[in-house]
Amino acid sequence: MKGYATLDESKIADIIIDDEFKRLFPRLSDEDFSGLEESLCEFGCLSPLITWNNILVDGHNRFEIIKKHDLPFRTVRLEFSTREEVIIWMIAHQIQSRNLTPIQLNFYRGLHYNTEKLMRGGDRVSEKAKGQVDPLLEKGSTASKLANEYDVSQKTIKRDAQIADAIIAIGETSPEAKELILSGKANISRKRLIELAFAEKGELKDTIEQINAGTHQIRRPGTVTDSSKSGEQLTFDGFIEKIANEIDLGIKKLTVGTGETSKTAIRALIDKLERLYDSMS
């Protein structure tokens, strides 16, 4: 990115909608969209929309409301050299500005990795080094760079990339199924998404149909008892999803700690989950 231009008054007709950019992030829930619509109609569009060559790159939900009610708005024009630079900026901006769910973080980190690797011409592992150095441990690799940036392991970044590959492949056939996955409404595990990154077209198609029909089931043997309901059994993935949902609800209700003790506790939890994740490879 080279920089940005001054704030502009803009017209609806000036804005170009790029389908790839628009579908990059799931649409707001009906409740959140209605709340945003009420706020914009009452107070106006206080934050400018972000564009690149008149193409909208941030503010798709707001722009939809602006068009509906013919509201005035302003834009800030960013300058990028390539579409890949735009996508990376959009991902970074999204991660910074939203509380993302675990599956959304997996997807956007993986998409960031795949996009940046494409820009860098691969993972900076030379032909001579192949077979001699584990790409996951290559210090100059894209995986290493993003692992440091997101404070996760390189293996996590690599797995995120596979998850992103699967979700993108699903989205190419069914944008609806992709949105169900990213919104958390599809009953599908991360492990299953990694499997789908290498699946045949027929298996992928069947899974998409099941997701859209709401009949897809997590396929993992073994259960654990849900202590909140006597005798109820959960799959392992169901148990993990339950914990993730409880954390999400807790974050919304509790005041987040800012001291070193809180940071240490969170880091310890992340380390435990990382070890569990790595043990499943």
C-alpha positions, -999 to 999 in steps of 0.1 A, spaced: 0 0 0 14 34 -10 -8 56 11 -42 71 10 -59 101 -5 -80 128 13 -116 124 24 -140 127 -5 -177 134 -8 -190 106 -30 -220 95 -50 -236 61 -50 -231 58 -88 -193 63 -82 -189 31 -61 -180 -2 -78 -190 -34 -61 -165 -63 -66 -182 -97 -59 -150 -113 -46 -144 -85 -21 -181 -84 -11 -182 -122 -4 -149 -121 15 -167 -115 48 -201 -129 59 -231 -105 59 -242 -92 93 -269 -111 110 -305 -98 105 -304 -84 140 -271 -66 136 -280 -53 102 -313 -39 115 -294 -22 143 -268 -7 119 -297 5 96 -314 22 125 -282 39 136 -273 51 101 -308 65 95 -307 83 128 -272 96 129 -259 93 93 -229 75 81 -202 89 104 -173 66 92 -162 69 56 -163 40 32 -129 27 20 -123 24 -17 -96 14 -42 -99 26 -77 -136 34 -68 -140 -3 -58 -155 -7 -23 -132 -26 0 -147 -17 34 -183 -9 43 -204 -32 22 -232 -35 48 -233 3 53 -233 9 15 -263 -14 11 -282 7 37 -269 40 21 -283 29 -12 -316 19 3 -322 52 20 -302 75 -3 -280 86 26 -250 110 21 -216 95 28 -179 100 23 -150 78 11 -113 74 17 -94 62 -13 -65 38 -5 -38 30 -30 -27 -5 -37 -6 -21 -65 -25 -54 -67 -57 -71 -57 -37 -94 -34 -26 -63 -15 -62 -52 -12 -73 -87 2 -45 -87 28 -54 -52 39 -91 -62 42 -82 -93 62 -60 -73 86 -86 -46 90 -113 -72 96 -93 -90 123 -85 -57 141 -120 -43 140 -142 -73 148 -145 -101 174 -142 -130 151 -152 -166 159 -126 -193 160 -135 -207 125 -135 -171 111 -100 -166 125 -89 -199 110 -103 -189 76 -89 -154 75 -54 -164 87 -53 -191 61 -65 -168 34 -39 -143 44 -12 -170 42 -24 -182 8 -26 -147 -6 8 -135 7 25 -168 -4 11 -162 -39 25 -126 -39 59 -138 -26 62 -166 -52 59 -195 -28 71 -202 7 107 -192 1 120 -227 2 145 -233 -26 146 -265 -47 178 -274 -29 163 -270 5 133 -291 -3 136 -324 15 163 -310 38 145 -283 57 110 -286 71 90 -258 55 71 -254 88 104 -244 105 118 -222 77 125 -189 94 121 -169 62 89 -185 52 55 -169 49 43 -193 76 70 -181 100 61 -144 93 24 -149 99 29 -172 129 48 -143 145 22 -118 134 -7 -137 148 11 -153 178 3 -189 168 25 -218 156 36 -223 120 16 -256 120 -15 -237 129 -10 -213 100 -5 -242 76 -37 -259 89 -55 -226 86 -44 -225 49 -60 -259 43 -92 -248 61 -93 -217 39 -87 -238 7 -117 -260 17 -140 -231 25 -131 -213 -7 -137 -244 -28 -171 -248 -11 -179 -211 -17 -171 -215 -54 -200 -240 -57 -222 -226 -30 -217 -191 -15 -246 -200 9 -227 -230 23 -196 -209 28 -216 -183 47 -232 -210 69 -197 -222 78 -183 -188 86 -214 -178 105 -210 -210 127 -244 -224 115 -229 -254 97 -223 -285 118 -188 -291 105 -155 -295 123 -121 -280 114 -107 -315 110 -134 -322 84 -126 -290 65 -90 -300 64 -100 -334 49 -122 -316 23 -91 -295 12 -79 -328 -4 -113 -344 -12 -127 -355 -46 -153 -333 -63 -181 -358 -56 -173 -358 -18 -172 -321 -18 -205 -318 -36 -222 -342 -12 -209 -323 18 -221 -290 4 -256 -304 -2 -256 -317 34 -245 -283 48 -272 -264 28 -298 -290 39 -287 -288 76 -281 -325 77 -243 -326 79 -230 -343 110 -196 -341 126 -179 -375 119 -157 -383 149 -160 -415 169 -160 -413 207 -180 -392 231 -177 -373 263 -204 -367 289 -219 -332 291 -220 -326 328 -246 -299 325 -272 -325 314 -272 -358 332 -263 -387 309 -261 -366 277 -233 -376 254 -213 -352 231 -189 -360 203 -154 -346 209 -160 -319 183 -194 -311 199 -176 -307 233 -150 -283 218 -177 -263 200 -196 -260 233 -165 -247 250 -159 -222 222 -195 -210 223 -193 -205 261 -161 -185 257 -178 -163 231 -207 -157 254 -184 -150 283 -164 -124 264 -196 -105 256 -208 -105 292 -175 -100 312 -151 -71 314 -119 -83 298 -89 -82 321 -60 -60 312 -34 -70 337 -4 -93 334 -22 -120 354 -51 -121 329 -27 -122 299 -8 -150 315 -40 -170 321 -51 -165 285 -17 -175 272 -17 -207 292 -51 -216 278 -39 -209 243 -8 -231 249 -30 -260 261 -53 -257 231 -22 -255 207 -8 -287 223 -41 -305 218 -44 -292 183 -9 -304 174 -15 -338 189 -43 -344 165 -21 -341 134 
